[in-house]
Amino acid sequence: MPRLDRLFGELKRRKVYRVAVVYAAVAFAIWQAADFALPAARAPDWVGTVVLVVTLVGFPIALILAWAYDITSEGVRRTQPVDGPGEGPPGVAGSETARKSIVVLPFDNMSPDPGDAYLCDGLTEEIITDLSCCGPLRVISKNSARALKGTDKDTRTIARELDVQYVLEGSVRKAGDELRVTAQLIDAVGDEHLWAERFSGTMDGVFDMQERISCSIVDALNLRLSPDERRRLEERPIDNAQAYECYLRARQDTWHFTKEALDRARQHLQNGLDIIGENAVLLAGMGYVYSQYANIGLEHEEYIEKAEEYAQKVLVLDPDSPEAHLVLGFVHQAFKGDQRTALYHLRKALAGNPDDPHTLLWLLVGHTIVGKVDAAYPLAERLRRVDPLTPMSVWGTAFLDVMGGRFDVRTEQITQMYRQNPQNPGALFFCALWLAYCQRYEEARALLGDSELARPGSVFERGSLLLKLALDGETASFRDMLTVDFLKTTRRDAQFSYLIGGVHAFADLGSEAMDLLSNAVDRGFINYPFMAHHDPLLESIRGEPKFMKIAARAKHEWEHFDV
């Protein structure tokens, strides 16, 4: 059951289980000691009873304190809830459970031509985009909805697994220029139809149909929208079905972190621009793709500049564009070493598009870079709830647990992202490194051993090979892997500079490790608690004077950084 799973997850996150076990062990030891010591001291019988009563009464009190407070590297703090009203950073809605929730299933293609499936996908994604503008409604993201295409599960099962109340399903039939769209809204809890309608027209009216469906859902669910939400519901960022399909295909390819996928994404976006001319969403998508070329180490300054140029073009067309602020936030985070500006742009992006998985992901990463891990849990929970079927999204809490020095994460949680997407080199690198952080070295070695790393391409593949060499103790060829492009990419990115520095330290290459760690701090990686107290890969250098100076710089910046 989703709610029961969340309760158990909260008990684990707040360390209630751990406190219960420790308290029981200590209480048992006290009872044993009392049984031995009290008779020898000729204490009255009631003393033993008092000891028993006090320890029993203290048990629920200890559990309550464990739920409410946490002992962190920053001292004793009230535990940050992931689902409470008004909690979390600006731009993150208060109570997730208070919102109504819906999943839009991919519309079925009833057309004679299978090639018309793109129209079903486009209409589905456009309705999701519309509904995502409605603050009172939690909408399962496009990526997760796409994963349900062709599913044979019934609506009640889907709703239960995604923890949503409503399901929208429909179909599209296209014959020549004629178009017929049917849609029905289902209350999955009561298994009853709330609304159903059939729309007929031509291709020129496809966006009118989409808007009518979205507005009908809002009315059927009795959602109260602000004037701004109503405006966004009715606007059309890409008023062309073919161009919008290009955008959707590009978004999907961008997640794969390979040159081939990014090449496809760039071509899809260019096709869209060729169809409708300059468009804020397509231009922002192009900027994001260019940033990802640099992110995985395939390109450098020229592509970073292109990413910024495209984002600035968008801001001329739309100063509040969430997509443009997302690109600028990522560029400042990964390439400029300016974490404050990065978080500013990412928050602007989230304010305009509160359920966007990309923005939530990079904002979450930004919090770990600056060492404010606890404040990022609401972001991870929101990411999981709006995009539950995407590998990166379900991995968010495990990512925060490890970067917060909580290494009791289950192996299956750590490796889930890789198991769901084994072709993603970033998933392999991070999952193997997180296993190493949890000191499950054999499991990390096994994960890397199952992959083809003989000819590494992206920065993630090369990083995975370095980690494998370090785990195997084969450091003789370590430096041969440090190409100019790899080091350039590594040193430019605050987080990656730190991570690869840790791999060097684990490989007993202390001097190189210190250089990378110092560079990481310069670029804004100031997660002092993890660096100074938790990271097991740094054990060999933690006591060295040079490292202590680096950690001191990180501590100063961390203490003065306010997210």
CORUR-V193887 format. One record per helix or strand of 3 or more residues. SS is the DSSP state (2 for helix, 1 for strand). FROM is the first residue (numbers start at 1). LEN is the number of residues. If there is no record, write none. Layout:
ss=<SS:SS>
from=<FROM:FROM>
len=<LEN:LEN>
//
This chain:
ss=<2:2:2:1:1:1:2:1:2:2:1:1:1:2:2:2:2:2:2:2:2:2:2:2:2:2:2:2:2:2:2:2:2:2:2:2>
from=<2:16:45:69:75:100:114:137:142:155:166:178:192:203:227:241:259:280:301:322:339:357:374:391:396:411:425:441:459:479:484:494:510:528:536:545>
len=<12:25:24:4:4:5:19:3:5:8:10:10:11:18:8:14:18:16:17:15:14:13:13:4:8:10:13:9:14:3:9:13:13:7:3:15>
//
